[in-house]
Amino acid sequence: MGDQPTFEDIAETMKRAAAALRDADVPFALAGSLATWARGGPETTHDLDFVMRPSDSERAATALEEVGMRSEDPPEEWLLKAWDGNGVLVDLIFGPSGLDPDKVLERAEALSVMSMELRVMALEDVIATKVLSLTEHSVDYATLLVMARALREQIDWGAVRRRTAGSPFADAYFVLLDRLGITSEPAGRDREDTGRERVHVEVTTSGEGRS
């Protein structure tokens, strides 16, 4: 597809795609690396991600086709794709790794992103989906560590632990975070635990492990 798209290319496509989905009345949330950038994380030159319900995915793809993007039906059963003319790939994700798309949309927050009012995937869900997508053939903690360092105080680490429970890759991730002193008491209330008493996990950051 030519040269790697720049962040400016991704921003341009994000605005066009979000406007098209909004005009088509498709409920969606901005996901992936741009969801972290919107809260102060690093810029990205990776794909542009939106999350939505399975029942809305075909309508979303049609909406992007109508603004000039080329749709693609990949072999993966959990997303559709669309290519913008500037080389930016748009992923329409309706089966986020390990999570219920309805709950993901419920937890999304309304934020101003590049002068647009958008629903943005919760940071806990962004981290959880990336951790749950790790496999023995694709283990890359670099991006996850960058996100964690940049946004550590905004992330409810207790919620991330619960949503990734049972994953050995999540266990390894939290060993790194704990030993590096990145994790701490959750800063906010878990959106799934509204009205219930929180259970706090005390974490030491002195290199001696957890208590």
C-alpha positions as CSV (number, residue, x, y, z in Angstrom):
1,M,0.0,0.0,0.0
2,G,3.0,2.3,-0.4
3,D,4.7,4.3,2.4
4,Q,3.6,3.8,6.0
5,P,0.7,6.2,6.8
6,T,1.6,9.1,9.1
7,F,-0.3,10.0,12.2
8,E,-1.8,12.9,10.2
9,D,-3.1,10.4,7.7
10,I,-4.7,8.3,10.5
11,A,-6.2,11.4,12.0
12,E,-7.7,12.4,8.7
13,T,-9.2,8.9,8.1
14,M,-10.5,8.8,11.7
15,K,-12.5,11.9,11.2
16,R,-14.0,10.8,7.9
17,A,-14.8,7.3,9.2
18,A,-16.2,8.5,12.5
19,A,-18.5,11.0,10.6
20,A,-19.6,8.3,8.2
21,L,-20.5,5.9,11.1
22,R,-22.3,8.6,13.0
23,D,-24.3,9.6,9.9
24,A,-25.3,6.0,9.4
25,D,-26.5,5.7,13.1
26,V,-23.9,3.0,13.9
27,P,-23.1,2.9,17.6
28,F,-19.3,2.6,17.9
29,A,-16.3,3.5,20.0
30,L,-12.9,4.5,19.0
31,A,-10.5,1.7,20.0
32,G,-6.9,0.6,19.9
33,S,-3.9,3.0,20.0
34,L,-6.0,6.1,19.2
35,A,-8.1,5.4,22.3
36,T,-4.9,5.7,24.4
37,W,-3.6,8.7,22.4
38,A,-6.9,10.5,23.2
39,R,-6.0,10.3,26.9
40,G,-2.4,11.4,26.5
41,G,-0.7,8.3,25.2
42,P,1.8,8.2,22.4
43,E,1.0,8.9,18.7
44,T,0.4,5.8,16.5
45,T,1.1,4.9,12.9
46,H,-0.7,1.6,13.2
47,D,-4.2,0.7,12.1
48,L,-7.3,2.7,13.0
49,D,-9.7,0.6,15.1
50,F,-13.4,1.0,15.9
51,V,-15.4,-1.4,18.0
52,M,-19.1,-2.1,17.5
53,R,-21.8,-4.8,17.8
54,P,-21.8,-7.7,15.3
55,S,-25.3,-6.7,14.1
56,D,-23.9,-3.3,13.0
57,S,-20.7,-4.3,11.3
58,E,-22.1,-4.8,7.7
59,R,-23.9,-1.4,7.9
60,A,-20.7,0.2,9.1
61,A,-18.7,-1.3,6.2
62,T,-21.3,0.0,3.8
63,A,-21.1,3.5,5.4
64,L,-17.3,3.6,4.8
65,E,-17.8,2.4,1.2
66,E,-20.1,5.3,0.6
67,V,-17.4,7.8,1.5
68,G,-15.0,6.2,-0.9
69,M,-13.2,3.6,1.2
70,R,-12.6,0.0,-0.1
71,S,-14.1,-2.6,2.1
72,E,-12.5,-6.1,2.7
73,D,-13.9,-9.2,4.3
74,P,-10.9,-10.9,5.9
75,P,-10.6,-14.5,7.0
76,E,-10.8,-13.5,10.6
77,E,-14.4,-13.9,12.0
78,W,-14.3,-11.0,14.4
79,L,-13.8,-8.0,12.2
80,L,-14.2,-6.3,8.8
81,K,-11.7,-4.0,7.1
82,A,-11.7,-0.9,5.0
83,W,-8.9,0.9,3.2
84,D,-8.8,4.6,2.8
85,G,-7.1,6.2,-0.3
86,N,-4.2,7.5,1.8
87,G,-3.2,3.9,2.8
88,V,-4.8,3.9,6.2
89,L,-6.4,0.6,7.2
90,V,-9.7,0.8,9.2
91,D,-10.6,-2.2,11.4
92,L,-14.2,-2.6,12.3
93,I,-14.0,-4.9,15.3
94,F,-17.2,-6.7,16.5
95,G,-15.5,-9.5,18.4
96,P,-12.9,-7.8,20.7
97,S,-10.6,-10.4,22.3
98,G,-12.2,-11.9,25.3
99,L,-14.8,-9.1,25.8
100,D,-18.5,-8.6,25.2
101,P,-18.9,-5.8,22.6
102,D,-22.1,-4.6,24.4
103,K,-20.3,-4.1,27.6
104,V,-17.3,-2.5,25.8
105,L,-19.7,0.1,24.3
106,E,-21.4,0.6,27.7
107,R,-18.0,1.4,29.3
108,A,-16.8,3.7,26.6
109,E,-16.4,7.4,27.5
110,A,-17.5,10.5,25.6
111,L,-14.4,12.5,24.8
112,S,-13.4,15.3,22.5
113,V,-11.0,13.8,20.0
114,M,-9.6,16.1,17.3
115,S,-12.5,18.5,17.7
116,M,-15.0,15.6,17.4
117,E,-17.2,14.3,20.3
118,L,-16.7,10.6,20.2
119,R,-17.2,7.5,22.4
120,V,-13.8,6.2,23.3
121,M,-13.1,2.6,24.5
122,A,-12.2,2.5,28.2
123,L,-8.5,2.2,28.9
124,E,-9.0,-1.0,30.9
125,D,-10.7,-2.6,27.8
126,V,-8.0,-1.4,25.4
127,I,-5.3,-3.0,27.6
128,A,-7.3,-6.2,28.2
129,T,-8.0,-6.8,24.5
130,K,-4.4,-6.3,23.6
131,V,-3.2,-8.7,26.4
132,L,-5.8,-11.3,25.5
133,S,-4.8,-11.2,21.8
134,L,-1.2,-12.4,22.7
135,T,-0.3,-15.9,21.6
136,E,2.8,-18.1,21.7
137,H,3.5,-17.0,18.1
138,S,2.9,-13.3,18.8
139,V,4.2,-12.1,22.1
140,D,5.1,-8.4,22.1
141,Y,4.9,-6.5,25.4
142,A,6.6,-3.4,24.1
143,T,3.5,-1.4,23.1
144,L,1.7,-2.6,26.2
145,L,4.5,-1.4,28.4
146,V,4.6,2.0,26.7
147,M,0.8,2.4,27.2
148,A,1.1,1.4,30.8
149,R,3.9,3.8,31.6
150,A,2.2,6.7,29.9
151,L,-1.3,6.2,31.4
152,R,-0.6,4.3,34.6
153,E,-2.5,6.6,36.9
154,Q,-5.6,6.6,34.7
155,I,-5.9,2.8,34.5
156,D,-7.9,0.7,36.9
157,W,-5.4,-2.2,37.2
158,G,-7.8,-4.3,39.3
159,A,-10.3,-4.3,36.5
160,V,-7.6,-5.3,33.9
161,R,-6.6,-8.1,36.2
162,R,-10.1,-9.4,36.4
163,R,-10.8,-9.1,32.7
164,T,-7.6,-11.0,31.8
165,A,-7.8,-13.6,34.5
166,G,-6.7,-17.0,33.3
167,S,-4.3,-15.8,30.6
168,P,-0.7,-16.8,31.2
169,F,0.4,-13.8,29.1
170,A,-1.6,-11.5,31.4
171,D,0.2,-13.1,34.4
172,A,3.6,-12.4,32.8
173,Y,2.5,-8.9,31.9
174,F,1.6,-8.1,35.5
175,V,4.8,-9.6,36.8
176,L,6.6,-7.0,34.6
177,L,4.3,-4.2,35.7
178,D,4.6,-5.0,39.3
179,R,8.4,-5.4,39.3
180,L,8.8,-2.1,37.3
181,G,6.6,-0.3,39.8
182,I,4.0,0.7,37.2
183,T,0.9,-0.8,38.9
184,S,-0.6,0.7,42.0
185,E,-4.0,0.9,43.7
186,P,-6.7,1.5,41.0
187,A,-7.3,5.2,40.6
188,G,-10.9,5.0,39.6
189,R,-14.0,2.8,40.1
190,D,-14.4,-0.3,38.0
191,R,-17.3,0.4,35.7
192,E,-18.6,-3.2,36.2
193,D,-18.5,-2.8,40.0
194,T,-20.8,0.2,40.4
195,G,-22.6,0.0,43.6
196,R,-20.4,-2.8,45.0
197,E,-17.6,-2.6,47.4
198,R,-14.2,-2.7,45.7
199,V,-11.6,-5.3,46.7
200,H,-8.2,-3.7,46.7
201,V,-5.0,-5.6,46.0
202,E,-2.0,-4.2,47.7
203,V,1.1,-4.1,45.4
204,T,4.6,-3.5,46.5
205,T,6.9,-1.7,44.1
206,S,10.2,-2.2,45.9
207,G,11.2,-5.3,43.9
208,E,10.1,-7.7,46.7
209,G,6.9,-8.9,45.0
210,R,3.3,-8.5,46.1
211,S,1.9,-8.8,49.6
